[in-house]
Amino acid sequence: MLRTRTKQQEPDTAELFTAAYREFAGPLTGYLRARGVDDPEGVTQDVFLALYPRLADAHGGMPGIRTLLFTIAHARTVDHHRATARRPLHVEYDPDGDRRTVESAEDQVVAARSSAVAALATLEDDHRDVLALRIVADLPLEETARVMGRSVGAVKQLQRRALIALRGRVAEEVLV
């Protein structure tokens, strides 16, 4: 015949938990710290929170509770290291050590504008005038012809010659 424990013989769960915390919290925190867990005190609390609902099922008295605690702690340590391995390495940005340089869009536009103005400056006056009126000012052929005092056909021909000359100047700059 099996004997059943009476209520007086069975230790209270809260008392058992308190006794386990007092006895094993220090060694458990030391174990977690030695295993390289970032927040050993926090993980210790998590381990004890995981222990509490399982205390009723624990067998073997305090040695059994110690085994259960360290089993939970070991699983949390493995989880911690797996999560750390998946997490990208965080490195603070050091602007002085950064050797990469990229011109801003504004710098690129200013440089392009400067090279375009320099290329236009190498053209003859008529060529520069026709390109400035047709491309920069975006005037139609008829208005450009009126401004320059030439026929529409003459402006077309002048623009074609100006673009050919400009293309030649730009090609020379690229090759240099």
Residue frames as a rotation matrix with the C-alpha (Angstrom) as fourth column:
MET 1
0.576 0.818 0.000 0.00
0.818 -0.576 0.000 0.00
0.000 0.000 -1.000 0.00
LEU 2
-0.304 -0.674 0.673 1.34
0.659 -0.659 -0.362 3.41
0.688 0.333 0.645 -1.03
ARG 3
-0.036 0.237 -0.971 1.49
0.882 -0.450 -0.142 6.10
-0.471 -0.861 -0.193 1.52
THR 4
0.285 0.181 0.941 0.34
0.668 -0.742 -0.060 9.54
0.688 0.645 -0.332 0.50
ARG 5
-0.786 -0.603 -0.139 1.78
0.549 -0.576 -0.605 12.65
0.285 -0.552 0.784 1.95
THR 6
0.284 0.840 -0.463 -0.36
0.935 -0.350 -0.062 14.85
-0.214 -0.415 -0.884 4.02
LYS 7
0.758 0.089 0.646 -0.56
0.343 -0.897 -0.278 18.56
0.555 0.432 -0.711 3.55
GLN 8
0.895 -0.435 0.095 1.80
-0.316 -0.469 0.825 19.05
-0.314 -0.768 -0.558 6.51
GLN 9
0.314 -0.823 0.473 4.54
0.398 0.566 0.722 16.86
-0.862 -0.038 0.505 5.03
GLU 10
0.301 -0.149 0.942 4.46
0.949 -0.047 -0.311 18.42
0.091 0.988 0.128 1.54
PRO 11
-0.527 -0.543 -0.653 6.64
0.609 -0.778 0.155 21.57
-0.592 -0.316 0.741 1.34
ASP 12
0.549 0.709 -0.443 4.91
0.269 -0.652 -0.709 24.72
-0.791 0.270 -0.549 0.16
THR 13
0.501 -0.329 0.800 5.82
0.858 0.066 -0.510 25.72
0.115 0.942 0.315 -3.43
ALA 14
0.810 -0.180 0.558 6.65
-0.105 -0.981 -0.164 29.28
0.576 0.074 -0.814 -2.40
GLU 15
0.724 -0.571 0.388 8.94
-0.482 -0.017 0.876 28.05
-0.493 -0.821 -0.287 0.41
LEU 16
0.458 -0.537 0.708 10.64
0.594 0.778 0.205 25.59
-0.661 0.327 0.676 -1.93
PHE 17
0.639 -0.176 0.748 11.13
0.619 -0.460 -0.637 28.30
0.456 0.870 -0.185 -4.53
THR 18
0.848 -0.310 0.429 12.59
-0.457 -0.838 0.298 30.68
0.267 -0.449 -0.853 -1.94
ALA 19
0.593 -0.642 0.487 14.96
-0.176 0.487 0.856 28.01
-0.786 -0.593 0.175 -0.64
ALA 20
0.449 -0.408 0.795 16.07
0.839 0.499 -0.218 27.13
-0.308 0.765 0.566 -4.17
TYR 21
0.775 -0.147 0.615 16.65
0.236 -0.836 -0.496 30.80
0.587 0.529 -0.613 -5.01
ARG 22
0.802 -0.475 0.362 18.74
-0.582 -0.483 0.654 31.37
-0.136 -0.735 -0.664 -1.88
GLU 23
0.446 -0.638 0.628 20.84
0.022 0.709 0.705 28.29
-0.895 -0.301 0.331 -2.48
PHE 24
0.090 -0.384 0.919 21.32
0.830 0.538 0.144 28.36
-0.550 0.750 0.367 -6.24
ALA 25
0.943 0.332 0.019 20.99
0.284 -0.776 -0.563 31.96
-0.172 0.536 -0.826 -7.48
GLY 26
0.507 -0.822 -0.259 24.67
-0.594 -0.552 0.585 32.79
-0.624 -0.143 -0.768 -6.86
PRO 27
-0.357 -0.683 0.637 26.13
0.022 0.676 0.737 29.67
-0.934 0.276 -0.226 -8.45
LEU 28
0.303 0.552 0.777 23.68
0.816 0.271 -0.511 29.93
-0.493 0.788 -0.368 -11.35
THR 29
0.960 0.001 -0.279 24.66
-0.098 -0.934 -0.343 33.55
-0.261 0.357 -0.897 -12.04
GLY 30
0.105 -0.994 0.004 28.34
-0.588 -0.059 0.807 32.53
-0.802 -0.087 -0.591 -11.88
TYR 31
-0.207 -0.097 0.973 27.70
0.510 0.838 0.192 29.70
-0.835 0.537 -0.124 -14.36
LEU 32
0.705 0.563 0.431 25.95
0.663 -0.309 -0.682 32.07
-0.251 0.766 -0.591 -16.78
ARG 33
0.778 -0.499 -0.381 28.72
-0.471 -0.865 0.170 34.66
-0.415 0.047 -0.909 -16.43
ALA 34
-0.179 -0.897 0.404 31.39
-0.315 0.441 0.840 32.00
-0.932 0.023 -0.361 -17.07
ARG 35
-0.074 0.239 0.968 29.50
0.762 0.640 -0.100 30.84
-0.643 0.730 -0.230 -20.17
GLY 36
-0.888 -0.449 0.105 29.65
0.410 -0.666 0.623 34.39
-0.210 0.596 0.775 -21.62
VAL 37
0.080 0.969 0.234 26.01
0.979 -0.120 0.165 35.44
0.188 0.216 -0.958 -21.31
ASP 38
-0.402 -0.269 0.875 25.69
0.358 -0.926 -0.121 39.22
0.843 0.265 0.469 -21.75
ASP 39
-0.186 0.442 0.878 23.23
-0.773 -0.617 0.147 39.73
0.607 -0.651 0.456 -18.87
PRO 40
-0.692 -0.154 -0.705 23.77
0.107 0.944 -0.312 36.89
0.714 -0.291 -0.637 -16.39
GLU 41
-0.920 0.392 -0.012 21.59
-0.061 -0.173 -0.983 38.44
-0.388 -0.904 0.183 -13.66
GLY 42
-0.250 0.861 -0.443 18.68
-0.931 -0.340 -0.136 38.88
-0.267 0.378 0.886 -16.08
VAL 43
-0.166 0.142 -0.976 18.99
-0.567 0.796 0.212 35.34
0.807 0.589 -0.052 -17.40
THR 44
-0.958 -0.150 -0.245 19.16
0.121 0.564 -0.817 34.06
0.261 -0.812 -0.522 -13.82
GLN 45
-0.602 0.798 0.007 15.80
-0.506 -0.374 -0.777 35.70
-0.618 -0.472 0.629 -13.18
ASP 46
-0.012 0.589 -0.808 14.42
-0.978 0.160 0.131 34.15
0.207 0.792 0.574 -16.38
VAL 47
-0.584 -0.275 -0.764 15.63
-0.205 0.960 -0.189 30.72
0.786 0.046 -0.617 -15.33
PHE 48
-0.969 0.239 -0.061 13.92
0.116 0.223 -0.968 31.01
-0.218 -0.945 -0.244 -11.95
LEU 49
-0.302 0.902 -0.308 10.74
-0.819 -0.411 -0.400 32.24
-0.487 0.132 0.863 -13.63
ALA 50
-0.063 0.222 -0.973 10.84
-0.768 0.612 0.190 29.14
0.638 0.759 0.132 -15.83
LEU 51
-0.860 -0.324 -0.393 11.45
-0.013 0.786 -0.618 26.95
0.509 -0.527 -0.681 -12.76
TYR 52
-0.774 0.507 0.379 8.48
-0.574 -0.311 -0.757 28.15
-0.266 -0.804 0.532 -10.72
PRO 53
0.229 0.948 -0.222 5.67
-0.973 0.217 -0.078 26.49
-0.026 0.233 0.972 -12.70
ARG 54
0.258 -0.198 -0.946 7.71
-0.379 0.880 -0.288 23.25
0.889 0.432 0.152 -12.87
LEU 55
-0.555 -0.532 0.639 8.45
-0.769 0.033 -0.639 23.01
0.319 -0.846 -0.428 -9.16
ALA 56
0.256 0.747 0.614 5.46
-0.880 0.443 -0.173 20.79
-0.401 -0.496 0.770 -8.50
ASP 57
0.939 0.105 -0.329 6.83
-0.278 0.794 -0.540 18.23
0.205 0.598 0.775 -11.00
ALA 58
0.060 -0.998 0.015 10.42
-0.750 -0.055 -0.659 18.35
0.658 0.028 -0.752 -9.68
HIS 59
0.947 0.162 -0.276 11.63
0.016 0.836 0.548 15.13
0.319 -0.524 0.790 -8.07
GLY 60
0.271 -0.903 -0.334 14.67
0.728 0.420 -0.543 14.42
0.630 -0.096 0.771 -5.94
GLY 61
0.560 -0.015 -0.828 14.45
0.724 -0.476 0.498 17.33
-0.402 -0.879 -0.256 -3.53
MET 62
0.650 -0.347 -0.676 17.00
-0.276 -0.937 0.215 20.13
-0.708 0.047 -0.705 -3.76
PRO 63
-0.497 -0.843 0.204 19.48
-0.058 0.267 0.962 18.12
-0.866 0.466 -0.181 -5.90
GLY 64
-0.224 0.505 0.833 16.67
0.912 0.409 -0.003 17.49
-0.343 0.760 -0.553 -8.42
ILE 65
0.820 0.508 -0.265 15.76
0.423 -0.848 -0.318 21.19
-0.386 0.149 -0.910 -8.42
ARG 66
0.152 -0.858 -0.490 19.44
-0.333 -0.512 0.792 22.09
-0.930 0.043 -0.364 -8.93
THR 67
-0.625 -0.356 0.694 19.60
0.436 0.578 0.690 19.74
-0.647 0.734 -0.206 -11.94
LEU 68
0.266 0.822 0.504 16.43
0.945 -0.118 -0.306 21.25
-0.193 0.557 -0.808 -13.38
LEU 69
0.750 -0.021 -0.662 17.73
0.067 -0.992 0.108 24.80
-0.659 -0.126 -0.742 -12.82
PHE 70
-0.209 -0.938 -0.277 21.04
-0.343 -0.195 0.919 24.15
-0.916 0.287 -0.281 -14.54
THR 71
-0.429 0.177 0.886 19.29
0.765 0.592 0.253 22.30
-0.480 0.786 -0.389 -17.38
ILE 72
0.690 0.716 0.106 17.14
0.689 -0.605 -0.399 25.38
-0.221 0.349 -0.911 -17.99
ALA 73
0.561 -0.551 -0.618 20.19
-0.240 -0.823 0.516 27.64
-0.792 -0.141 -0.594 -17.64
HIS 74
-0.489 -0.763 0.422 22.17
0.180 0.386 0.905 25.57
-0.853 0.519 -0.052 -20.13
ALA 75
-0.017 0.573 0.819 19.32
0.979 0.176 -0.103 25.81
-0.203 0.800 -0.564 -22.67
ARG 76
0.888 0.350 -0.297 19.17
0.319 -0.936 -0.148 29.59
-0.330 0.037 -0.943 -22.19
THR 77
0.112 -0.937 -0.332 22.94
-0.231 -0.349 0.908 29.82
-0.967 -0.026 -0.255 -22.68
VAL 78
-0.541 -0.247 0.804 22.73
0.622 0.526 0.580 27.87
-0.566 0.814 -0.131 -25.93
ASP 79
0.452 0.792 0.410 19.85
0.887 -0.349 -0.304 30.10
-0.098 0.501 -0.860 -27.08
HIS 80
0.732 -0.223 -0.644 21.86
0.001 -0.944 0.329 33.20
-0.681 -0.241 -0.691 -26.18
HIS 81
-0.313 -0.949 -0.041 24.93
-0.109 -0.007 0.994 32.11
-0.944 0.315 -0.102 -28.16
ARG 82
-0.340 0.277 0.899 22.83
0.885 0.417 0.206 31.10
-0.318 0.866 -0.387 -31.18
ALA 83
0.745 0.667 0.019 21.07
0.646 -0.715 -0.268 34.48
-0.165 0.212 -0.963 -31.18
THR 84
0.462 -0.664 -0.588 24.40
-0.184 -0.720 0.669 36.28
-0.868 -0.201 -0.455 -30.80
ALA 85
-0.515 -0.688 0.511 25.87
0.328 0.393 0.859 34.38
-0.792 0.610 0.023 -33.75
ARG 86
-0.039 0.593 0.804 22.93
0.998 0.059 0.005 35.43
-0.045 0.803 -0.594 -35.96
ARG 87
0.805 0.339 -0.487 23.08
0.395 -0.919 0.013 39.06
-0.443 -0.203 -0.874 -34.86
PRO 88
0.559 -0.638 0.530 25.29
0.497 -0.254 -0.830 41.27
0.664 0.727 0.175 -37.04
LEU 89
-0.184 -0.747 -0.639 28.36
0.982 -0.172 -0.082 42.80
-0.049 -0.642 0.765 -35.46
HIS 90
0.858 0.495 0.134 27.68
0.492 -0.869 0.060 46.36
0.146 0.015 -0.989 -34.35
VAL 91
-0.269 -0.958 -0.103 30.54
0.961 -0.273 0.032 48.77
-0.059 -0.091 0.994 -34.97
GLU 92
0.427 0.373 -0.824 30.31
0.423 -0.888 -0.183 52.46
-0.799 -0.270 -0.537 -34.15
TYR 93
0.664 -0.139 0.735 30.78
0.690 -0.264 -0.674 54.75
0.288 0.954 -0.080 -37.13
ASP 94
0.156 -0.705 -0.692 33.99
0.523 -0.535 0.663 56.76
-0.838 -0.465 0.285 -37.06
PRO 95
0.953 0.295 0.070 33.85
0.209 -0.474 -0.855 59.54
-0.219 0.830 -0.514 -39.66
ASP 96
0.475 -0.845 -0.244 37.57
-0.790 -0.532 0.304 60.28
-0.387 0.048 -0.921 -39.25
GLY 97
-0.383 -0.655 0.652 38.49
-0.329 0.756 0.566 56.68
-0.863 0.003 -0.505 -40.02
ASP 98
0.483 0.646 0.591 36.20
0.384 0.450 -0.806 56.36
-0.787 0.616 -0.030 -43.02
ARG 99
-0.538 -0.816 -0.212 38.33
0.070 -0.294 0.953 56.53
-0.840 0.498 0.215 -46.15
ARG 100
-0.297 0.504 0.811 35.42
0.948 0.257 0.187 56.31
-0.114 0.824 -0.554 -48.57
THR 101
-0.548 0.168 -0.819 34.61
-0.026 -0.983 -0.184 59.59
-0.836 -0.079 0.543 -50.21
VAL 102
-0.300 0.545 0.782 31.77
0.952 0.217 0.215 60.29
-0.052 0.810 -0.585 -52.55
GLU 103
-0.993 -0.019 0.121 30.96
0.038 -0.986 0.164 63.64
0.116 0.168 0.979 -54.00
SER 104
-0.374 0.917 -0.140 27.57
0.212 -0.062 -0.975 64.97
-0.903 -0.394 -0.172 -53.12
ALA 105
0.172 0.539 0.824 25.04
0.956 0.111 -0.272 65.50
-0.238 0.835 -0.497 -55.90
GLU 106
0.921 0.159 -0.355 25.55
0.133 -0.986 -0.097 69.23
-0.365 0.043 -0.930 -55.51
ASP 107
0.073 -0.978 -0.198 29.33
-0.327 -0.211 0.921 68.87
-0.942 -0.002 -0.335 -55.98
GLN 108
-0.407 -0.189 0.894 28.78
0.637 0.643 0.425 66.75
-0.655 0.743 -0.141 -59.09
VAL 109
0.588 0.691 0.421 26.40
0.797 -0.404 -0.449 69.31
-0.140 0.600 -0.788 -60.60
VAL 110
0.779 -0.358 -0.515 28.80
-0.221 -0.925 0.310 72.17
-0.587 -0.128 -0.799 -59.87
ALA 111
-0.278 -0.931 0.235 31.67
-0.089 0.269 0.959 70.21
-0.957 0.245 -0.158 -61.43
ALA 112
-0.171 0.294 0.940 29.58
0.897 0.442 0.025 69.33
-0.408 0.848 -0.339 -64.49
ARG 113
0.857 0.514 -0.044 28.46
0.466 -0.808 -0.359 72.94
-0.220 0.287 -0.932 -64.82
SER 114
0.432 -0.779 -0.454 32.05
-0.354 -0.610 0.709 74.15
-0.829 -0.145 -0.539 -64.53
SER 115
-0.514 -0.653 0.556 33.27
0.251 0.506 0.825 71.73
-0.820 0.564 -0.096 -67.19
ALA 116
0.201 0.660 0.724 30.34
0.952 0.043 -0.303 72.65
-0.231 0.750 -0.620 -69.48
VAL 117
0.918 0.093 -0.386 31.07
0.071 -0.995 -0.072 76.36
-0.390 0.038 -0.920 -69.06
ALA 118
0.009 -0.991 -0.136 34.77
-0.314 -0.132 0.940 75.69
-0.949 0.034 -0.313 -69.71
ALA 119
-0.421 -0.119 0.899 33.94
0.678 0.618 0.399 73.68
-0.603 0.777 -0.179 -72.84
LEU 120
0.619 0.706 0.345 31.61
0.771 -0.461 -0.439 76.41
-0.151 0.538 -0.829 -74.10
ALA 121
0.677 -0.406 -0.613 34.31
-0.148 -0.892 0.427 79.02
-0.721 -0.198 -0.664 -73.48
THR 122
-0.375 -0.885 0.276 36.58
0.105 0.255 0.961 77.27
-0.921 0.389 -0.002 -75.98
LEU 123
0.047 0.492 0.869 34.02
0.937 0.280 -0.209 77.68
-0.347 0.824 -0.448 -78.80
GLU 124
-0.816 -0.203 0.540 33.78
0.455 -0.803 0.384 80.58
0.356 0.560 0.748 -81.23
ASP 125
-0.881 0.459 -0.112 31.38
-0.271 -0.685 -0.676 83.36
-0.387 -0.565 0.728 -80.22
ASP 126
-0.313 0.805 -0.503 28.69
-0.899 -0.081 0.431 82.41
0.306 0.587 0.749 -82.77
HIS 127
-0.326 0.136 -0.936 28.78
0.029 0.991 0.134 78.77
0.945 0.016 -0.327 -81.74
ARG 128
-0.896 -0.045 -0.442 28.62
0.439 0.071 -0.896 79.66
0.072 -0.996 -0.044 -78.04
ASP 129
-0.759 0.639 -0.124 25.71
-0.588 -0.755 -0.291 82.10
-0.280 -0.148 0.949 -78.67
VAL 130
-0.208 0.723 -0.658 23.63
-0.732 0.331 0.595 79.62
0.649 0.606 0.461 -80.66
LEU 131
-0.414 0.016 -0.910 24.08
0.367 0.918 -0.151 76.84
0.833 -0.397 -0.386 -78.08
ALA 132
-0.965 0.067 -0.253 23.29
0.212 -0.368 -0.905 79.20
-0.154 -0.927 0.341 -75.21
LEU 133
-0.565 0.799 -0.207 20.09
-0.813 -0.582 -0.023 80.37
-0.139 0.155 0.978 -76.91
ARG 134
-0.063 0.572 -0.818 18.93
-0.653 0.596 0.467 76.98
0.755 0.563 0.336 -78.19
ILE 135
-0.134 -0.066 -0.989 19.96
0.359 0.927 -0.111 74.64
0.924 -0.370 -0.101 -75.35
VAL 136
-0.851 -0.242 -0.467 20.41
0.513 -0.188 -0.837 76.75
0.114 -0.952 0.284 -72.23
ALA 137
-0.803 0.571 -0.174 17.62
-0.476 -0.788 -0.389 79.29
-0.359 -0.230 0.905 -72.85
ASP 138
-0.604 0.553 0.574 15.51
0.524 0.818 -0.237 76.66
-0.601 0.158 -0.784 -74.69
LEU 139
-0.156 0.511 -0.845 14.43
-0.548 -0.757 -0.356 79.10
-0.821 0.408 0.398 -77.41
PRO 140
0.562 0.383 0.733 12.78
0.399 0.651 -0.646 77.71
-0.725 0.656 0.213 -80.56
LEU 141
-0.231 -0.711 0.664 14.56
0.923 0.055 0.380 78.05
-0.307 0.701 0.644 -83.90
GLU 142
0.298 0.439 0.848 12.48
0.757 -0.650 0.071 81.03
0.582 0.620 -0.526 -85.03
GLU 143
0.995 0.081 -0.058 13.19
0.100 -0.746 0.658 83.09
0.010 -0.661 -0.750 -81.91
THR 144
0.307 -0.951 -0.023 16.87
0.479 0.133 0.868 82.17
-0.823 -0.277 0.496 -81.95
ALA 145
-0.151 -0.315 0.937 17.05
0.986 -0.122 0.117 83.30
0.078 0.941 0.329 -85.60
ARG 146
0.682 0.464 0.566 15.42
0.430 -0.880 0.203 86.64
0.592 0.105 -0.799 -84.70
VAL 147
0.895 -0.371 -0.248 17.75
0.097 -0.381 0.919 87.21
-0.435 -0.847 -0.305 -81.73
MET 148
0.007 -0.978 0.210 20.84
0.499 0.185 0.846 86.40
-0.866 0.099 0.489 -83.78
GLY 149
0.258 0.148 -0.955 19.62
-0.578 -0.768 -0.275 88.24
-0.774 0.623 -0.113 -86.88
ARG 150
-0.830 -0.527 -0.179 19.96
-0.481 0.517 0.709 85.14
-0.281 0.675 -0.683 -89.09
SER 151
-0.047 0.813 -0.580 17.65
-0.842 0.280 0.461 82.87
0.537 0.510 0.672 -91.04
VAL 152
0.643 0.367 0.672 16.23
-0.686 0.666 0.293 79.67
-0.340 -0.650 0.680 -89.53
GLY 153
0.936 -0.322 -0.140 18.34
0.172 0.769 -0.616 77.58
0.306 0.553 0.775 -91.92
ALA 154
0.124 -0.937 0.325 21.51
-0.259 -0.347 -0.902 79.47
0.958 0.028 -0.285 -90.92
VAL 155
0.091 -0.038 0.995 20.74
-0.992 -0.090 0.087 78.87
0.086 -0.995 -0.046 -87.20
LYS 156
0.936 0.262 0.234 20.23
-0.279 0.959 0.041 75.13
-0.214 -0.104 0.971 -87.84
GLN 157
0.675 -0.732 -0.091 23.55
0.269 0.359 -0.894 74.91
0.687 0.579 0.439 -89.64
LEU 158
-0.037 -0.688 0.725 25.35
-0.582 -0.575 -0.575 76.99
0.812 -0.443 -0.380 -86.99
GLN 159
0.436 0.279 0.856 23.91
-0.885 0.304 0.352 74.82
-0.162 -0.911 0.379 -84.22
ARG 160
0.996 -0.079 -0.037 25.03
0.066 0.961 -0.268 71.65
0.057 0.265 0.963 -85.98
ARG 161
0.314 -0.941 0.126 28.57
0.144 -0.084 -0.986 72.99
0.938 0.328 0.109 -86.40
ALA 162
0.010 -0.263 0.965 28.64
-0.850 -0.510 -0.130 74.19
0.527 -0.819 -0.229 -82.78
LEU 163
0.756 0.336 0.562 27.61
-0.601 0.697 0.392 70.76
-0.260 -0.634 0.729 -81.48
ILE 164
0.842 -0.521 -0.138 30.25
0.331 0.701 -0.631 69.05
0.426 0.486 0.763 -83.61
ALA 165
0.025 -0.859 0.511 32.90
-0.206 -0.504 -0.839 71.45
0.978 -0.084 -0.189 -82.28
LEU 166
0.199 0.128 0.972 31.71
-0.963 -0.157 0.218 70.96
0.180 -0.979 0.092 -78.71
ARG 167
0.982 0.159 0.097 31.75
-0.170 0.978 0.118 67.17
-0.076 -0.133 0.988 -79.10
GLY 168
0.506 -0.861 -0.057 35.35
0.313 0.244 -0.918 67.40
0.804 0.447 0.393 -80.29
ARG 169
-0.114 -0.536 0.836 36.39
-0.620 -0.620 -0.482 69.54
0.776 -0.573 -0.262 -77.30
VAL 170
0.517 0.383 0.766 34.71
-0.848 0.350 0.397 67.16
-0.116 -0.855 0.506 -74.82
ALA 171
0.970 -0.191 -0.152 36.33
0.140 0.946 -0.293 64.13
0.199 0.263 0.944 -76.47
GLU 172
0.160 -0.964 0.213 39.73
0.007 -0.215 -0.977 65.81
0.987 0.158 -0.027 -76.18
GLU 173
-0.031 -0.108 0.994 39.16
-0.912 -0.404 -0.072 66.43
0.409 -0.908 -0.085 -72.44
VAL 174
0.843 0.403 0.358 38.13
-0.515 0.797 0.315 62.84
-0.158 -0.450 0.879 -71.84
LEU 175
0.788 -0.581 -0.203 41.24
0.327 0.675 -0.662 61.50
0.521 0.455 0.722 -73.55
VAL 176
0.014 -0.832 0.555 43.55
-0.288 -0.534 -0.794 63.78
0.957 -0.149 -0.248 -71.56
